[in-house]
Amino acid sequence: MSSADSPADSQEKLNTDDIEALLNEASQSLSEATGDADASQAGTARPFALGDLSPLAGDDATHEVELLDEVEMDLRVELGRTQMRLEEVLRLRKGSVVALDKLAGDPVDIYANGRLIARGEVLVMNDNFCVRVTELVGI
């Protein structure tokens, strides 16, 4: 008996009929375990039923803005960034000037929940600062 005809090699070389028989046996056992008698027949396929997907009568496609009244969101407008040592931060007083990495007139970054969503420009309207959104950033 050569090494190619050893019992371990013959076990690894299953033919297609043996594989199909094992698959059929496994699917029958599965169908018996789940109580599905129709699936136990080999070659029988059943269509998947989605149910009724049509909109309900009286179901409006538009949603009211009031649904968003209770949603909380952290909105941050970043004028620029800088790095400072702790002693420099402790020396800050009213009227101190902090140099940022952006120039005046550069767009500011607008973050919602820590994610960059837009860029805009700072305006003064009725003695209040405001931000005009100029670019929406793709998410």
trRosetta pair geometry for C-beta under 8 A, 3 or more apart (Angstrom, degrees):
i j d omega theta_ij theta_ji phi_ij phi_ji
1 5 5.3 -120 -165 84 84 116
1 6 7.2 108 148 -84 115 56
2 5 5.2 84 57 13 76 99
3 6 5.8 -12 -163 -30 46 115
3 9 7.9 104 149 -26 58 140
4 9 6.1 -130 -174 123 42 175
5 9 6.8 -115 -130 65 10 130
5 10 7.2 29 -167 -50 52 107
6 9 5.0 94 60 7 78 102
6 10 7.3 -151 95 -5 41 88
7 10 5.7 -57 -146 38 37 110
7 11 6.5 39 155 -22 67 104
8 11 5.9 -55 -154 32 32 112
8 12 6.7 28 151 -17 63 106
9 12 5.7 -56 -150 36 35 110
9 13 6.4 21 156 -11 68 111
10 13 5.9 -61 -143 43 33 104
11 14 7.8 -2 174 -55 40 86
14 18 4.4 -116 -172 83 101 135
14 19 5.7 118 123 -54 122 86
15 18 5.3 100 57 7 68 102
15 19 7.4 -132 103 -4 38 91
16 19 5.6 -56 -149 36 36 112
16 20 6.3 34 155 -18 69 106
17 20 5.8 -54 -146 38 31 110
17 21 6.3 33 154 -21 64 107
18 21 5.7 -55 -148 36 30 112
18 22 6.4 31 154 -19 64 105
19 22 5.8 -55 -151 36 31 111
19 23 6.4 29 152 -18 65 106
20 23 5.7 -54 -146 37 33 111
20 24 6.3 34 155 -19 66 106
21 24 5.8 -53 -147 37 30 111
21 25 6.3 31 154 -19 63 107
22 25 5.7 -55 -147 37 30 112
22 26 6.3 30 154 -19 65 107
23 26 5.7 -55 -146 37 31 111
23 27 6.3 27 157 -16 66 106
24 27 5.9 -56 -144 38 30 107
24 28 6.3 31 155 -19 64 106
24 42 5.4 -22 -123 -88 109 126
25 28 5.8 -54 -148 36 29 111
25 29 6.4 30 153 -19 63 106
26 29 5.7 -54 -148 36 31 111
26 30 6.3 32 153 -20 64 107
27 30 5.5 -52 -146 37 33 115
27 31 6.3 32 155 -18 66 105
27 39 7.0 -123 172 146 100 95
27 40 7.1 156 127 -126 86 46
27 42 7.3 112 78 -97 140 74
28 31 5.8 -55 -145 38 31 108
28 32 6.3 31 155 -19 64 106
28 40 5.0 65 -124 -147 70 93
29 32 5.8 -55 -148 37 30 111
29 33 6.3 30 153 -20 64 108
30 33 5.7 -56 -147 36 30 111
30 34 6.3 11 160 -3 66 109
30 39 7.7 -67 99 115 97 129
31 34 6.1 -62 -140 48 31 98
31 35 7.9 -106 168 59 56 11
31 36 4.7 -95 -150 76 81 86
31 37 6.7 114 158 -102 115 21
31 38 7.9 -144 -154 62 131 41
31 39 4.3 -168 -106 83 121 99
31 40 4.0 -157 89 -67 153 81
32 35 7.6 34 -174 -74 28 32
32 40 6.9 66 -49 -90 74 128
34 39 7.8 7 69 47 125 140
36 39 4.4 26 124 17 119 115
36 40 7.2 161 105 -29 72 82
37 40 5.7 -46 -162 13 43 119
38 41 6.7 -47 -175 16 44 106
38 44 6.4 -122 167 123 78 141
38 46 6.5 63 124 -57 131 132
39 44 7.0 -154 -124 84 33 107
39 46 7.3 -73 -82 -2 83 121
41 44 4.2 48 88 -4 107 134
50 53 6.2 -14 132 -42 121 115
55 59 5.0 -141 177 71 98 124
55 61 7.4 -50 -121 -72 158 87
56 59 4.1 89 62 -22 88 124
60 63 7.6 156 100 -74 101 41
63 67 5.6 -35 162 9 113 147
64 67 5.6 122 76 -18 76 91
65 68 6.0 -53 -176 31 58 109
65 69 7.9 88 132 -49 68 80
66 69 5.3 -10 -165 -25 56 118
68 71 4.9 -46 -162 16 68 123
73 112 5.6 -13 174 -163 122 97
73 113 5.9 -78 -154 -46 80 96
74 111 7.8 -19 114 116 89 95
74 112 7.1 138 78 -163 58 44
74 113 5.2 108 47 -90 93 48
74 114 7.0 33 82 -30 126 71
75 110 7.3 -12 -168 -172 89 90
75 111 7.2 157 -156 85 42 57
75 112 5.6 -11 -102 -105 72 72
76 110 7.5 159 85 -157 49 46
76 111 4.4 -11 61 60 98 105
76 112 7.9 -176 23 -76 70 29
76 114 8.0 42 21 -81 130 40
77 108 5.4 35 -180 141 94 133
77 109 7.3 158 -157 83 49 48
77 110 5.5 -16 -104 -104 74 72
77 111 7.7 -170 -77 21 27 74
77 120 7.6 -56 -133 55 115 116
77 122 8.0 120 158 -86 139 97
77 131 5.4 -156 -118 -57 148 155
78 81 7.1 2 178 -55 119 85
78 108 6.2 171 76 -174 49 87
78 109 4.4 -10 54 62 107 99
78 110 7.8 -160 17 -74 76 26
78 111 6.6 48 -18 -9 109 112
79 100 6.1 -84 117 -113 93 173
79 102 6.8 -149 154 56 60 129
79 108 5.5 -36 -104 -119 45 115
79 122 7.3 14 -110 -49 98 142
80 100 2.9 93 94 166 138 130
80 101 5.1 178 -175 46 106 64
80 102 3.8 -144 -95 20 115 100
80 106 7.6 73 -79 73 108 130
80 108 7.9 -85 -42 -117 63 80
81 100 6.4 99 41 -156 22 87
81 101 5.2 -11 62 17 73 120
81 102 8.0 78 18 -14 61 94
82 98 6.0 -161 35 167 156 101
82 99 6.1 123 -105 88 141 62
82 100 5.4 -105 -43 -112 105 49
82 101 6.3 174 -77 -28 63 84
84 88 4.3 -123 -174 86 104 127
84 89 5.3 125 113 -55 127 84
84 98 7.5 -62 -57 -140 139 110
85 88 4.9 96 57 4 75 103
85 89 7.3 -140 98 -5 40 86
86 89 5.6 -53 -150 34 36 112
86 90 6.4 35 153 -19 67 106
87 90 5.6 -52 -146 37 34 112
87 91 6.5 34 153 -20 63 106
88 91 5.8 -57 -150 35 32 111
88 92 7.5 54 148 -43 60 87
89 92 5.9 -31 -166 -6 40 116
91 96 7.7 134 119 -113 74 147
92 96 4.6 -134 -148 47 70 163
92 98 7.4 -2 -113 -65 122 111
93 96 5.3 118 51 -40 56 108
102 106 4.2 -132 -176 68 106 145
102 108 7.7 144 107 -95 168 61
103 106 4.9 107 58 -28 70 113
105 121 7.6 -3 -156 -140 47 109
107 119 4.2 39 155 169 134 114
107 120 6.3 133 -158 60 91 16
107 121 6.0 -69 -113 -72 66 70
107 134 6.3 -112 -119 52 122 130
107 135 7.1 4 -154 23 158 118
108 119 6.8 159 75 -158 39 66
108 120 5.8 -30 58 68 89 72
108 121 7.0 135 11 -108 90 24
108 122 5.9 69 -17 -43 136 94
108 131 6.4 -90 65 -129 131 122
109 116 5.8 -52 -170 -127 112 104
109 118 8.0 146 -162 88 47 46
109 119 6.0 -35 -103 -104 49 76
110 116 7.4 102 73 -153 48 60
110 117 5.9 -64 102 64 92 85
110 118 4.3 -11 57 69 123 88
110 119 6.6 -168 9 -88 90 22
110 120 5.8 43 -34 5 124 110
110 131 6.6 145 -83 139 120 152
110 133 6.8 -48 4 -106 159 93
111 114 6.0 2 171 -130 123 13
111 115 6.3 146 -157 65 80 28
111 116 5.6 -46 -98 -88 78 47
111 117 6.7 123 -132 8 27 86
112 115 6.0 -31 68 61 68 85
112 117 4.8 12 12 -11 107 142
115 139 7.3 42 156 -124 133 106
116 137 5.3 -13 130 67 95 162
117 136 7.0 -32 159 -151 70 74
117 137 5.9 -176 -179 47 18 100
117 139 7.1 -5 -118 -72 74 106
118 133 4.9 -23 166 -142 145 108
118 134 7.9 136 173 47 98 49
118 135 6.3 159 -161 88 70 55
118 136 5.1 -37 -103 -110 92 52
118 137 5.8 -153 -83 1 30 86
119 133 7.6 110 78 -152 35 63
119 134 6.0 -50 101 62 81 91
119 135 4.4 4 51 57 100 107
119 137 6.7 89 -19 -48 87 103
120 131 4.4 87 104 170 141 97
120 132 5.3 176 -168 83 108 42
120 133 4.5 -65 -87 -100 118 37
120 134 5.2 141 -120 4 50 81
120 135 7.5 -157 -67 30 50 67
121 131 7.1 157 75 -154 30 64
121 132 5.3 -14 56 56 84 96
121 134 5.8 53 -11 -28 94 130
122 129 6.2 -22 -167 -164 102 102
122 130 7.6 145 -157 78 55 36
122 131 5.9 -35 -99 -99 55 72
123 129 7.4 140 79 -159 44 52
123 130 5.2 -28 68 69 93 86
123 131 7.2 158 19 -100 82 20
123 132 5.6 51 -13 -18 127 106
124 127 7.0 4 179 -117 101 19
124 128 7.0 155 -156 74 61 33
124 129 6.0 -37 -100 -97 68 53
124 130 7.5 140 -109 20 19 79
125 128 5.8 -33 71 64 68 86
125 130 5.2 -16 22 14 115 130
133 136 7.0 36 168 -66 121 75
